[in-house]
Amino acid sequence: MHAHTWICDCDRMNSRSPLRSTAFGVHILFAAVLFTLIQSSKQDCVWYGVCNTNIFSHSQNCPYNGTAKEMPEDGLELLKRRCGFLLENSENKFCCDKKQVELLNKNVKLAGNILDRCPSCMENLVRHICQFTCSPKQTEFMHVVATEKNKEDVEYITSVDLHISTEYINKTYKSCSQHEPKDNSDTFTPLNVTTIPCNQAVNSKLPACSCSDCDLSCPQGPPEPAPPEPFKIGGLDAYFVIMAAVFVVGVIVFLMGSFLFTQGSSMDDGSEIDVSKCVVQSIWGYFSDDPTRLDDHDEDNGFNVTYLDGLYDCISNPYLCLAPYGGPVDPAIAFGGFLPSGAQLTGNTEYELANALILTFLVKNHHNRTDLQPALMWEKKIIRTTSAQRPAMPLMVEVFGTPTAMKD
């Protein structure tokens, strides 16, 4: 009818150009009809109103694929209680009726008994429920999957697909610590409701969540200090360098000791000395004076076990690794240079930091000069042997000591 009126008015106003007026009127008529068709086919909603109540007393909505409908004033007042953000920009058309809003408020109130103590968590969840129930643009993020009919032959919705953004899910999860549904977006625009961190106030009346409900609201301690840079020597791991140095020096000392035993095991009178009866304090006692033990290796739960692991075990408990003479080797005697200046031996002394290996030969003393002769001869032999080897072993140092007797 509006199109017909426009044509008549145009004819009266410009009787000199009836063809032009008629064409203009046709255009107006076409635009009006097109607008009417578009409006009548526009689908903003997937439901409107409540059509059924199931055996669990859950209300089920009526399918509706039209445009949003105007909410009465009393319905708008109900909507303000929990979904006030939907009324921004004076919006008054929604895909829900007053009954649905009443049910929404009732259900949200039940959840509020638990979640209201954390306002931002509650707000984030309620925003989702409000949009889901009443948004005037439901078809952008939701569609009906299944419907049924009740005994009165009234159709009601039994299943819908709701598409929610991952961002909303993650932020709501952080504020409420609830399980995270998967994002199942397809051709829909996922619902991405504005969220509020749990340590931020919702408004001037609703504070942030307390520390008991939100870790971000708890006092923050000082940041963890950065781990110290690993100690290196020449760009290499210091532990590796030190142990390699100990190994090299140890091999040299071991070979020297073997040579000394070979050269000093016979006396000038031709008699032989049983080296296994000599009390020698050196790390080689941990390996039974057997140099082939340095090649030992094994695998334990994927870790390569070498002589260094055995050495560490012996240092930790010398009684597990008795020397050939039948006794333990004290690591405090077998190693040198491991104590910082002024430090004392403790149960936590780091012998692996040693920079010297010590071989201590214990010689039995006698008051009887005749009984003492074998020891004196052995000492002379050792002195001659080490003196001859000193040019080839500049790092070797000889020290002789005699314990003080109580009656000296």
NULUM-819980 format. One record per residue (C-alpha): residue number from 1; x negated, y negated, z. Coordinates in pm, 1 decimal. Layout:
<mimars>
<mimar k="NUM" u="X" v="Y" w="Z"/>
...
</mimars>
This chain:
<mimars>
<mimar k="1" u="0.0" v="0.0" w="0.0"/>
<mimar k="2" u="-284.3" v="-234.5" w="62.5"/>
<mimar k="3" u="-404.2" v="-177.0" w="-293.6"/>
<mimar k="4" u="-63.3" v="-248.5" w="-438.4"/>
<mimar k="5" u="-36.7" v="-580.4" w="-254.8"/>
<mimar k="6" u="-379.7" v="-689.0" w="-376.6"/>
<mimar k="7" u="-279.0" v="-628.3" w="-741.6"/>
<mimar k="8" u="42.6" v="-830.6" w="-712.7"/>
<mimar k="9" u="-130.7" v="-1120.1" w="-543.2"/>
<mimar k="10" u="-402.5" v="-1131.5" w="-808.0"/>
<mimar k="11" u="-150.9" v="-1140.4" w="-1090.8"/>
<mimar k="12" u="26.5" v="-1439.7" w="-934.4"/>
<mimar k="13" u="-292.0" v="-1627.0" w="-863.8"/>
<mimar k="14" u="-434.4" v="-1594.9" w="-1213.0"/>
<mimar k="15" u="-164.1" v="-1544.3" w="-1475.6"/>
<mimar k="16" u="-406.1" v="-1660.7" w="-1745.7"/>
<mimar k="17" u="-624.9" v="-1346.2" w="-1720.1"/>
<mimar k="18" u="-402.3" v="-1045.5" w="-1650.3"/>
<mimar k="19" u="-650.4" v="-792.2" w="-1784.4"/>
<mimar k="20" u="-932.2" v="-913.2" w="-1561.8"/>
<mimar k="21" u="-702.5" v="-924.2" w="-1258.9"/>
<mimar k="22" u="-574.5" v="-578.4" w="-1329.2"/>
<mimar k="23" u="-927.9" v="-438.0" w="-1354.0"/>
<mimar k="24" u="-1024.7" v="-605.6" w="-1024.8"/>
<mimar k="25" u="-716.2" v="-460.5" w="-859.0"/>
<mimar k="26" u="-802.2" v="-111.3" w="-985.2"/>
<mimar k="27" u="-1148.8" v="-143.8" w="-833.8"/>
<mimar k="28" u="-1002.7" v="-244.5" w="-501.1"/>
<mimar k="29" u="-755.0" v="42.3" w="-515.9"/>
<mimar k="30" u="-1032.3" v="289.1" w="-598.5"/>
<mimar k="31" u="-1249.8" v="164.0" w="-309.8"/>
<mimar k="32" u="-961.1" v="183.8" w="-64.4"/>
<mimar k="33" u="-871.3" v="538.5" w="-167.8"/>
<mimar k="34" u="-1239.1" v="644.5" w="-152.4"/>
<mimar k="35" u="-1277.9" v="491.7" w="194.5"/>
<mimar k="36" u="-962.8" v="672.1" w="310.1"/>
<mimar k="37" u="-1090.3" v="1004.0" w="174.2"/>
<mimar k="38" u="-1431.7" v="958.6" w="338.4"/>
<mimar k="39" u="-1276.4" v="868.3" w="671.1"/>
<mimar k="40" u="-1035.8" v="1160.0" w="658.1"/>
<mimar k="41" u="-1316.2" v="1406.3" w="574.9"/>
<mimar k="42" u="-1568.7" v="1274.5" w="829.8"/>
<mimar k="43" u="-1653.7" v="1537.7" w="1090.1"/>
<mimar k="44" u="-1819.0" v="1412.4" w="1407.5"/>
<mimar k="45" u="-1684.5" v="1665.2" w="1658.1"/>
<mimar k="46" u="-1685.4" v="2042.6" w="1700.3"/>
<mimar k="47" u="-1424.4" v="2048.4" w="1979.7"/>
<mimar k="48" u="-1164.1" v="1835.9" w="2155.0"/>
<mimar k="49" u="-952.2" v="1931.7" w="2454.1"/>
<mimar k="50" u="-914.7" v="2255.4" w="2655.8"/>
<mimar k="51" u="-713.8" v="2541.3" w="2505.1"/>
<mimar k="52" u="-782.6" v="2846.2" w="2720.1"/>
<mimar k="53" u="-901.3" v="2974.2" w="3060.1"/>
<mimar k="54" u="-1077.1" v="3311.6" w="3065.7"/>
<mimar k="55" u="-1068.7" v="3582.9" w="3332.5"/>
<mimar k="56" u="-1356.3" v="3410.0" w="3514.7"/>
<mimar k="57" u="-1152.5" v="3086.5" w="3537.6"/>
<mimar k="58" u="-1386.2" v="2915.9" w="3288.5"/>
<mimar k="59" u="-1220.5" v="2660.3" w="3063.7"/>
<mimar k="60" u="-1265.6" v="2704.7" w="2688.0"/>
<mimar k="61" u="-1236.2" v="2416.6" w="2441.8"/>
<mimar k="62" u="-1027.8" v="2373.9" w="2130.3"/>
<mimar k="63" u="-1207.4" v="2372.9" w="1793.3"/>
<mimar k="64" u="-1185.1" v="2035.2" w="1621.9"/>
<mimar k="65" u="-1376.9" v="1912.9" w="1317.7"/>
<mimar k="66" u="-1251.5" v="1557.2" w="1294.8"/>
<mimar k="67" u="-1375.7" v="1218.5" w="1410.8"/>
<mimar k="68" u="-1420.9" v="1111.6" w="1771.5"/>
<mimar k="69" u="-1103.5" v="997.2" w="1946.4"/>
<mimar k="70" u="-1044.7" v="697.0" w="2166.5"/>
<mimar k="71" u="-1064.9" v="769.0" w="2540.5"/>
<mimar k="72" u="-795.0" v="616.0" w="2763.1"/>
<mimar k="73" u="-901.2" v="371.8" w="3036.3"/>
<mimar k="74" u="-862.2" v="621.5" w="3320.3"/>
<mimar k="75" u="-1075.7" v="866.7" w="3122.5"/>
<mimar k="76" u="-1344.4" v="600.7" w="3075.2"/>
<mimar k="77" u="-1351.8" v="544.2" w="3452.0"/>
<mimar k="78" u="-1408.6" v="915.3" w="3505.9"/>
<mimar k="79" u="-1681.3" v="913.2" w="3241.7"/>
<mimar k="80" u="-1865.0" v="630.6" w="3421.9"/>
<mimar k="81" u="-1924.8" v="849.6" w="3727.8"/>
<mimar k="82" u="-2188.1" v="1070.6" w="3565.7"/>
<mimar k="83" u="-2207.9" v="973.0" w="3198.5"/>
<mimar k="84" u="-2216.6" v="596.4" w="3214.7"/>
<mimar k="85" u="-2494.8" v="579.9" w="2956.6"/>
<mimar k="86" u="-2243.7" v="701.3" w="2693.4"/>
<mimar k="87" u="-2044.0" v="379.9" w="2738.6"/>
<mimar k="88" u="-2328.9" v="156.6" w="2623.7"/>
<mimar k="89" u="-2244.6" v="-79.8" w="2338.0"/>
<mimar k="90" u="-1877.0" v="-61.3" w="2444.6"/>
<mimar k="91" u="-1839.5" v="290.0" w="2302.3"/>
<mimar k="92" u="-1490.5" v="428.5" w="2370.9"/>
<mimar k="93" u="-1447.4" v="710.5" w="2120.3"/>
<mimar k="94" u="-1565.1" v="1057.5" w="2212.1"/>
<mimar k="95" u="-1530.1" v="1425.9" w="2123.6"/>
<mimar k="96" u="-1371.3" v="1507.1" w="2459.0"/>
<mimar k="97" u="-1048.5" v="1421.7" w="2635.7"/>
<mimar k="98" u="-978.8" v="1323.9" w="2995.7"/>
<mimar k="99" u="-936.3" v="1688.6" w="3103.6"/>
<mimar k="100" u="-1281.1" v="1778.8" w="2977.8"/>
<mimar k="101" u="-1434.7" v="1483.6" w="3163.9"/>
<mimar k="102" u="-1264.6" v="1595.8" w="3485.4"/>
<mimar k="103" u="-1413.0" v="1944.7" w="3443.5"/>
<mimar k="104" u="-1752.6" v="1794.6" w="3363.9"/>
<mimar k="105" u="-1753.4" v="1587.9" w="3684.6"/>
<mimar k="106" u="-1642.8" v="1889.0" w="3886.7"/>
<mimar k="107" u="-1919.6" v="2112.3" w="3754.1"/>
<mimar k="108" u="-2186.6" v="1843.6" w="3785.6"/>
<mimar k="109" u="-2082.2" v="1784.1" w="4147.2"/>
<mimar k="110" u="-2156.1" v="2149.1" w="4226.4"/>
<mimar k="111" u="-2503.6" v="2119.0" w="4077.0"/>
<mimar k="112" u="-2552.5" v="1788.6" w="4255.1"/>
<mimar k="113" u="-2530.8" v="1960.5" w="4593.8"/>
<mimar k="114" u="-2874.2" v="2107.3" w="4514.1"/>
<mimar k="115" u="-3029.3" v="1868.2" w="4263.4"/>
<mimar k="116" u="-2914.4" v="1523.9" w="4383.4"/>
<mimar k="117" u="-3211.3" v="1507.0" w="4623.2"/>
<mimar k="118" u="-3429.6" v="1473.9" w="4312.2"/>
<mimar k="119" u="-3245.9" v="1201.1" w="4116.2"/>
<mimar k="120" u="-3455.2" v="1209.6" w="3799.7"/>
<mimar k="121" u="-3417.9" v="1588.2" w="3768.4"/>
<mimar k="122" u="-3042.3" v="1557.8" w="3814.1"/>
<mimar k="123" u="-3019.9" v="1267.3" w="3570.0"/>
<mimar k="124" u="-3211.3" v="1457.3" w="3300.5"/>
<mimar k="125" u="-2980.9" v="1758.7" w="3328.6"/>
<mimar k="126" u="-2661.1" v="1552.6" w="3343.4"/>
<mimar k="127" u="-2756.7" v="1354.6" w="3032.9"/>
<mimar k="128" u="-2775.3" v="1681.7" w="2843.3"/>
<mimar k="129" u="-2436.2" v="1799.2" w="2976.8"/>
<mimar k="130" u="-2272.1" v="1464.6" w="2896.4"/>
<mimar k="131" u="-2401.9" v="1461.5" w="2538.8"/>
<mimar k="132" u="-2312.9" v="1826.1" w="2494.3"/>
<mimar k="133" u="-1955.2" v="1771.7" w="2618.7"/>
<mimar k="134" u="-1854.8" v="1429.2" w="2487.7"/>
<mimar k="135" u="-2102.9" v="1294.0" w="2233.0"/>
<mimar k="136" u="-1927.2" v="1130.3" w="1937.7"/>
<mimar k="137" u="-2191.4" v="1287.0" w="1713.4"/>
<mimar k="138" u="-2169.4" v="1650.8" w="1818.2"/>
<mimar k="139" u="-2211.5" v="1790.3" w="1467.1"/>
<mimar k="140" u="-2567.3" v="1653.9" w="1452.7"/>
<mimar k="141" u="-2687.9" v="1901.3" w="1713.4"/>
<mimar k="142" u="-2414.1" v="2161.1" w="1765.9"/>
<mimar k="143" u="-2185.4" v="2389.4" w="1568.3"/>
<mimar k="144" u="-1924.7" v="2651.9" w="1649.8"/>
<mimar k="145" u="-2036.3" v="3012.4" w="1611.0"/>
<mimar k="146" u="-1723.1" v="3206.2" w="1713.8"/>
<mimar k="147" u="-1359.1" v="3149.3" w="1807.4"/>
<mimar k="148" u="-1073.1" v="3369.2" w="1930.1"/>
<mimar k="149" u="-698.7" v="3334.0" w="1985.3"/>
<mimar k="150" u="-514.6" v="3384.1" w="2311.5"/>
<mimar k="151" u="-175.5" v="3544.0" w="2367.7"/>
<mimar k="152" u="-3.5" v="3222.1" w="2265.6"/>
<mimar k="153" u="-191.2" v="3239.1" w="1933.5"/>
<mimar k="154" u="-392.7" v="2929.1" w="2026.8"/>
<mimar k="155" u="-746.8" v="2923.2" w="1891.9"/>
<mimar k="156" u="-1032.3" v="2849.0" w="2133.5"/>
<mimar k="157" u="-1412.0" v="2843.3" w="2110.4"/>
<mimar k="158" u="-1612.5" v="3133.6" w="2255.1"/>
<mimar k="159" u="-1961.5" v="3052.0" w="2129.1"/>
<mimar k="160" u="-2160.7" v="2754.0" w="2000.3"/>
<mimar k="161" u="-2517.0" v="2691.4" w="1886.2"/>
<mimar k="162" u="-2680.1" v="2395.0" w="2058.5"/>
<mimar k="163" u="-3003.1" v="2250.4" w="1917.5"/>
<mimar k="164" u="-3225.2" v="2069.3" w="2170.3"/>
<mimar k="165" u="-3569.3" v="1919.9" w="2111.5"/>
<mimar k="166" u="-3878.2" v="2075.9" w="2265.8"/>
<mimar k="167" u="-3974.9" v="1736.0" w="2404.4"/>
<mimar k="168" u="-3655.5" v="1712.2" w="2607.3"/>
<mimar k="169" u="-3690.1" v="2070.5" w="2731.3"/>
<mimar k="170" u="-4052.4" v="2019.5" w="2837.5"/>
<mimar k="171" u="-3988.0" v="1692.1" w="3017.6"/>
<mimar k="172" u="-3682.0" v="1828.7" w="3194.8"/>
<mimar k="173" u="-3880.1" v="2138.8" w="3292.4"/>
<mimar k="174" u="-4152.4" v="1920.9" w="3445.6"/>
<mimar k="175" u="-3898.8" v="1723.8" w="3646.6"/>
<mimar k="176" u="-3697.1" v="2026.9" w="3762.2"/>
<mimar k="177" u="-3934.7" v="2326.9" w="3733.2"/>
<mimar k="178" u="-3669.6" v="2537.7" w="3562.5"/>
<mimar k="179" u="-3715.0" v="2791.1" w="3283.9"/>
<mimar k="180" u="-3774.0" v="2655.5" w="2934.7"/>
<mimar k="181" u="-3533.8" v="2758.7" w="2655.1"/>
<mimar k="182" u="-3669.6" v="2785.5" w="2304.8"/>
<mimar k="183" u="-3608.7" v="2517.5" w="2045.3"/>
<mimar k="184" u="-3391.3" v="2665.9" w="1768.3"/>
<mimar k="185" u="-3356.9" v="2373.2" w="1531.2"/>
<mimar k="186" u="-3266.1" v="2440.1" w="1169.0"/>
<mimar k="187" u="-3095.1" v="2178.7" w="955.3"/>
<mimar k="188" u="-2967.6" v="2003.0" w="1267.6"/>
<mimar k="189" u="-3103.7" v="1696.0" w="1440.1"/>
<mimar k="190" u="-3214.2" v="1834.6" w="1780.5"/>
<mimar k="191" u="-3060.8" v="1660.5" w="2078.3"/>
<mimar k="192" u="-3343.4" v="1455.2" w="2233.5"/>
<mimar k="193" u="-3202.6" v="1285.5" w="2540.7"/>
<mimar k="194" u="-3407.2" v="1022.5" w="2723.8"/>
<mimar k="195" u="-3575.4" v="1179.4" w="3027.1"/>
<mimar k="196" u="-3716.4" v="1034.5" w="3347.8"/>
<mimar k="197" u="-4034.5" v="1168.9" w="3516.6"/>
<mimar k="198" u="-3970.7" v="1311.4" w="3864.0"/>
<mimar k="199" u="-4200.1" v="1052.5" w="4025.8"/>
<mimar k="200" u="-4005.9" v="761.3" w="3875.2"/>
<mimar k="201" u="-3691.6" v="602.9" w="4021.9"/>
<mimar k="202" u="-3373.1" v="644.2" w="3817.6"/>
<mimar k="203" u="-3259.7" v="295.4" w="3910.4"/>
<mimar k="204" u="-3267.5" v="51.8" w="4203.7"/>
<mimar k="205" u="-3029.3" v="273.8" w="4401.6"/>
<mimar k="206" u="-3174.6" v="616.9" w="4325.3"/>
<mimar k="207" u="-3541.0" v="662.1" w="4423.8"/>
<mimar k="208" u="-3800.5" v="894.9" w="4279.7"/>
<mimar k="209" u="-3812.2" v="1258.6" w="4393.1"/>
<mimar k="210" u="-3999.9" v="1329.8" w="4715.1"/>
<mimar k="211" u="-4332.7" v="1511.4" w="4733.5"/>
<mimar k="212" u="-4157.9" v="1836.0" w="4834.3"/>
<mimar k="213" u="-3973.0" v="1841.5" w="4500.4"/>
<mimar k="214" u="-4226.2" v="1668.8" w="4274.8"/>
<mimar k="215" u="-4603.7" v="1715.3" w="4274.5"/>
<mimar k="216" u="-4647.3" v="1385.1" w="4089.3"/>
<mimar k="217" u="-4496.0" v="1201.6" w="4389.8"/>
<mimar k="218" u="-4757.5" v="1344.2" w="4627.8"/>
<mimar k="219" u="-5066.9" v="1139.9" w="4719.8"/>
<mimar k="220" u="-5341.3" v="1211.5" w="4473.8"/>
<mimar k="221" u="-5684.7" v="1308.0" w="4607.7"/>
<mimar k="222" u="-6011.5" v="1191.8" w="4456.9"/>
<mimar k="223" u="-6095.5" v="1350.0" w="4120.3"/>
<mimar k="224" u="-6307.5" v="1661.5" w="4118.7"/>
<mimar k="225" u="-6676.0" v="1572.4" w="4078.3"/>
<mimar k="226" u="-6835.6" v="1674.4" w="3754.2"/>
<mimar k="227" u="-7037.1" v="1996.5" w="3781.5"/>
<mimar k="228" u="-7410.9" v="1930.3" w="3816.8"/>
<mimar k="229" u="-7628.4" v="1972.1" w="3513.4"/>
<mimar k="230" u="-7801.5" v="2312.5" w="3518.9"/>
<mimar k="231" u="-8166.1" v="2298.9" w="3626.3"/>
<mimar k="232" u="-8387.0" v="2353.4" w="3323.2"/>
<mimar k="233" u="-8756.9" v="2383.6" w="3255.0"/>
<mimar k="234" u="-8866.5" v="2290.9" w="2905.8"/>
<mimar k="235" u="-8505.3" v="2305.8" w="2789.2"/>
<mimar k="236" u="-8465.1" v="2664.4" w="2915.1"/>
<mimar k="237" u="-8274.1" v="2799.9" w="3212.8"/>
<mimar k="238" u="-8497.6" v="2751.4" w="3517.3"/>
<mimar k="239" u="-8407.5" v="3089.0" w="3667.5"/>
<mimar k="240" u="-8511.3" v="3264.6" w="3349.5"/>
<mimar k="241" u="-8841.5" v="3072.9" w="3330.5"/>
<mimar k="242" u="-8926.7" v="3142.0" w="3696.6"/>
<mimar k="243" u="-8845.5" v="3512.2" w="3674.5"/>
<mimar k="244" u="-9042.4" v="3542.0" w="3349.7"/>
<mimar k="245" u="-9341.1" v="3375.4" w="3517.0"/>
<mimar k="246" u="-9310.7" v="3609.3" w="3815.8"/>
<mimar k="247" u="-9295.3" v="3902.0" w="3577.8"/>
<mimar k="248" u="-9607.1" v="3796.6" w="3384.9"/>
<mimar k="249" u="-9805.7" v="3725.7" w="3700.8"/>
<mimar k="250" u="-9675.8" v="4046.4" w="3852.5"/>
<mimar k="251" u="-9791.4" v="4252.7" w="3556.8"/>
<mimar k="252" u="-10138.3" v="4098.6" w="3579.6"/>
<mimar k="253" u="-10157.6" v="4160.3" w="3953.0"/>
<mimar k="254" u="-10023.1" v="4510.7" w="3914.2"/>
<mimar k="255" u="-10282.6" v="4597.6" w="3652.5"/>
<mimar k="256" u="-10550.4" v="4447.0" w="3873.4"/>
<mimar k="257" u="-10426.7" v="4643.4" w="4171.1"/>
<mimar k="258" u="-10422.4" v="4965.0" w="3971.2"/>
<mimar k="259" u="-10776.7" v="4893.9" w="3861.0"/>
<mimar k="260" u="-10884.4" v="4824.6" w="4216.1"/>
<mimar k="261" u="-10726.3" v="5145.2" w="4339.2"/>
<mimar k="262" u="-10900.2" v="5338.4" w="4061.9"/>
<mimar k="263" u="-11235.8" v="5178.9" w="4130.3"/>
<mimar k="264" u="-11205.8" v="5181.2" w="4508.0"/>
<mimar k="265" u="-11050.8" v="5518.6" w="4563.2"/>
<mimar k="266" u="-11388.2" v="5689.0" w="4574.4"/>
<mimar k="267" u="-11647.6" v="5620.1" w="4837.6"/>
<mimar k="268" u="-12018.6" v="5584.1" w="4776.2"/>
<mimar k="269" u="-12069.4" v="5926.1" w="4934.5"/>
<mimar k="270" u="-11844.5" v="6079.2" w="4670.6"/>
<mimar k="271" u="-11545.0" v="6143.5" w="4896.5"/>
<mimar k="272" u="-11200.6" v="6060.3" w="4760.6"/>
<mimar k="273" u="-10936.2" v="5836.8" w="4921.1"/>
<mimar k="274" u="-10568.0" v="5934.4" w="4906.7"/>
<mimar k="275" u="-10419.7" v="5610.3" w="4775.3"/>
<mimar k="276" u="-10066.9" v="5710.4" w="4882.6"/>
<mimar k="277" u="-10184.8" v="5687.8" w="5241.8"/>
<mimar k="278" u="-10303.5" v="5327.1" w="5197.3"/>
<mimar k="279" u="-10069.4" v="5070.8" w="5349.2"/>
<mimar k="280" u="-10026.6" v="4812.7" w="5072.1"/>
<mimar k="281" u="-9775.2" v="4531.1" w="5085.6"/>
<mimar k="282" u="-9685.4" v="4432.3" w="4725.2"/>
<mimar k="283" u="-9376.4" v="4423.9" w="4508.7"/>
<mimar k="284" u="-9509.5" v="4724.1" w="4317.9"/>
<mimar k="285" u="-9422.6" v="4932.3" w="4620.2"/>
<mimar k="286" u="-9058.1" v="4865.3" w="4528.8"/>
<mimar k="287" u="-9126.2" v="5055.4" w="4204.1"/>
<mimar k="288" u="-9336.4" v="5333.2" w="4362.1"/>
<mimar k="289" u="-9646.8" v="5184.9" w="4193.6"/>
<mimar k="290" u="-9510.5" v="5311.6" w="3862.8"/>
<mimar k="291" u="-9543.4" v="5051.2" w="3581.9"/>
<mimar k="292" u="-9303.0" v="5244.3" w="3357.0"/>
<mimar k="293" u="-9022.7" v="5146.2" w="3598.1"/>
<mimar k="294" u="-9039.3" v="4797.7" w="3448.8"/>
<mimar k="295" u="-8874.8" v="4940.3" w="3137.1"/>
<mimar k="296" u="-8575.2" v="5072.7" w="3331.1"/>
<mimar k="297" u="-8239.1" v="4947.1" w="3205.7"/>
<mimar k="298" u="-7880.3" v="5059.2" w="3239.8"/>
<mimar k="299" u="-7528.4" v="4930.8" w="3176.0"/>
<mimar k="300" u="-7276.7" v="4859.8" w="3449.9"/>
<mimar k="301" u="-6926.4" v="4744.5" w="3347.3"/>
<mimar k="302" u="-7064.3" v="4582.1" w="3034.9"/>
<mimar k="303" u="-7360.9" v="4416.2" w="3211.7"/>
<mimar k="304" u="-7721.6" v="4502.9" w="3124.1"/>
<mimar k="305" u="-7902.8" v="4613.1" w="3440.5"/>
<mimar k="306" u="-8285.6" v="4575.6" w="3433.3"/>
<mimar k="307" u="-8580.9" v="4593.5" w="3673.1"/>
<mimar k="308" u="-8491.6" v="4241.6" w="3790.6"/>
<mimar k="309" u="-8165.7" v="4370.1" w="3936.4"/>
<mimar k="310" u="-8355.3" v="4646.9" w="4113.2"/>
<mimar k="311" u="-8609.9" v="4394.7" w="4242.1"/>
<mimar k="312" u="-8331.1" v="4174.3" w="4379.3"/>
<mimar k="313" u="-8174.4" v="4471.9" w="4560.3"/>
<mimar k="314" u="-8510.1" v="4564.9" w="4715.8"/>
<mimar k="315" u="-8571.8" v="4207.1" w="4828.9"/>
<mimar k="316" u="-8225.1" v="4197.0" w="4986.7"/>
<mimar k="317" u="-8289.0" v="4523.6" w="5176.5"/>
<mimar k="318" u="-8654.1" v="4648.3" w="5165.7"/>
<mimar k="319" u="-8557.2" v="4970.3" w="5344.3"/>
<mimar k="320" u="-8374.0" v="5082.3" w="5030.2"/>
<mimar k="321" u="-8702.6" v="5078.5" w="4834.1"/>
<mimar k="322" u="-8977.2" v="5234.9" w="5045.6"/>
<mimar k="323" u="-9335.4" v="5205.7" w="4917.1"/>
<mimar k="324" u="-9550.1" v="5514.7" w="4849.1"/>
<mimar k="325" u="-9705.5" v="5490.0" w="5197.0"/>
<mimar k="326" u="-9357.1" v="5560.1" w="5338.7"/>
<mimar k="327" u="-9265.7" v="5216.9" w="5472.8"/>
<mimar k="328" u="-9091.4" v="4899.6" w="5354.4"/>
<mimar k="329" u="-9250.0" v="4604.1" w="5176.4"/>
<mimar k="330" u="-9167.0" v="4273.6" w="5346.2"/>
<mimar k="331" u="-9078.9" v="4021.4" w="5070.6"/>
<mimar k="332" u="-9212.6" v="3740.4" w="5289.9"/>
<mimar k="333" u="-9555.3" v="3905.4" w="5260.3"/>
<mimar k="334" u="-9530.2" v="4021.4" w="4898.2"/>
<mimar k="335" u="-9423.7" v="3680.9" w="4757.5"/>
<mimar k="336" u="-9571.4" v="3332.1" w="4792.3"/>
<mimar k="337" u="-9470.5" v="2975.8" w="4713.3"/>
<mimar k="338" u="-9098.0" v="3026.9" w="4763.4"/>
<mimar k="339" u="-9055.6" v="2810.2" w="5074.5"/>
<mimar k="340" u="-9030.1" v="2431.2" w="5041.2"/>
<mimar k="341" u="-9261.5" v="2236.7" w="5266.3"/>
<mimar k="342" u="-9148.3" v="2256.0" w="5630.7"/>
<mimar k="343" u="-8879.9" v="2519.5" w="5562.8"/>
<mimar k="344" u="-8840.3" v="2834.2" w="5772.4"/>
<mimar k="345" u="-8752.5" v="3189.8" w="5675.6"/>
<mimar k="346" u="-8379.4" v="3263.0" w="5696.5"/>
<mimar k="347" u="-8140.1" v="3528.2" w="5578.9"/>
<mimar k="348" u="-8074.9" v="3315.7" w="5269.6"/>
<mimar k="349" u="-8438.9" v="3258.8" w="5168.7"/>
<mimar k="350" u="-8466.2" v="3255.2" w="4788.0"/>
<mimar k="351" u="-8764.9" v="3480.2" w="4723.2"/>
<mimar k="352" u="-8685.1" v="3474.8" w="4351.3"/>
<mimar k="353" u="-8823.7" v="3118.3" w="4343.5"/>
<mimar k="354" u="-9173.5" v="3247.4" w="4424.7"/>
<mimar k="355" u="-9463.1" v="3127.2" w="4210.9"/>
<mimar k="356" u="-9720.7" v="3379.0" w="4342.1"/>
<mimar k="357" u="-9749.0" v="3751.5" w="4410.4"/>
<mimar k="358" u="-9951.8" v="3878.1" w="4704.7"/>
<mimar k="359" u="-10122.0" v="4215.0" w="4746.1"/>
<mimar k="360" u="-10204.3" v="4291.1" w="5108.1"/>
<mimar k="361" u="-10429.0" v="4591.8" w="5184.3"/>
<mimar k="362" u="-10416.5" v="4697.6" w="5547.6"/>
<mimar k="363" u="-10742.3" v="4853.5" w="5665.8"/>
<mimar k="364" u="-10750.5" v="5049.6" w="5989.5"/>
<mimar k="365" u="-11008.6" v="4915.7" w="6233.3"/>
<mimar k="366" u="-11216.1" v="5124.1" w="6476.7"/>
<mimar k="367" u="-11434.5" v="5041.9" w="6779.0"/>
<mimar k="368" u="-11652.4" v="5336.8" w="6693.4"/>
<mimar k="369" u="-11897.4" v="5219.9" w="6426.1"/>
<mimar k="370" u="-11915.9" v="5568.3" w="6279.6"/>
<mimar k="371" u="-11539.7" v="5588.0" w="6231.7"/>
<mimar k="372" u="-11542.3" v="5234.7" w="6085.6"/>
<mimar k="373" u="-11789.4" v="5315.4" w="5806.1"/>
<mimar k="374" u="-11533.2" v="5435.4" w="5547.0"/>
<mimar k="375" u="-11334.2" v="5111.9" w="5584.1"/>
<mimar k="376" u="-11646.7" v="4895.8" w="5558.0"/>
<mimar k="377" u="-11759.2" v="5080.2" w="5247.5"/>
<mimar k="378" u="-11416.9" v="5040.3" w="5087.2"/>
<mimar k="379" u="-11414.3" v="4668.0" w="5157.8"/>
<mimar k="380" u="-11760.4" v="4626.1" w="4997.8"/>
<mimar k="381" u="-11636.5" v="4817.5" w="4694.5"/>
<mimar k="382" u="-11328.0" v="4597.1" w="4665.5"/>
<mimar k="383" u="-11536.0" v="4279.2" w="4695.7"/>
<mimar k="384" u="-11771.4" v="4391.2" w="4419.0"/>
<mimar k="385" u="-11481.4" v="4491.3" w="4196.6"/>
<mimar k="386" u="-11280.0" v="4172.4" w="4241.3"/>
<mimar k="387" u="-11589.5" v="3956.4" w="4202.8"/>
<mimar k="388" u="-11658.1" v="4119.8" w="3869.6"/>
<mimar k="389" u="-11297.4" v="4060.6" w="3758.7"/>
<mimar k="390" u="-11269.7" v="3700.8" w="3881.5"/>
<mimar k="391" u="-11381.0" v="3534.4" w="3552.5"/>
<mimar k="392" u="-11099.7" v="3716.0" w="3372.0"/>
<mimar k="393" u="-10844.7" v="3633.9" w="3644.6"/>
<mimar k="394" u="-10894.7" v="3267.3" w="3739.9"/>
<mimar k="395" u="-10561.4" v="3256.0" w="3927.6"/>
<mimar k="396" u="-10660.6" v="3532.9" w="4165.7"/>
<mimar k="397" u="-10743.6" v="3425.8" w="4522.5"/>
<mimar k="398" u="-10902.9" v="3654.1" w="4783.5"/>
<mimar k="399" u="-10838.3" v="3611.7" w="5154.1"/>
<mimar k="400" u="-10976.7" v="3824.9" w="5437.4"/>
<mimar k="401" u="-10823.5" v="3823.5" w="5779.4"/>
<mimar k="402" u="-10865.0" v="4008.1" w="6110.2"/>
<mimar k="403" u="-10586.6" v="4024.9" w="6368.4"/>
<mimar k="404" u="-10678.6" v="3891.8" w="6710.2"/>
<mimar k="405" u="-10674.5" v="4156.0" w="6983.8"/>
<mimar k="406" u="-10557.5" v="4067.6" w="7332.3"/>
<mimar k="407" u="-10898.9" v="4151.5" w="7480.3"/>
<mimar k="408" u="-11118.1" v="3974.6" w="7218.3"/>
</mimars>
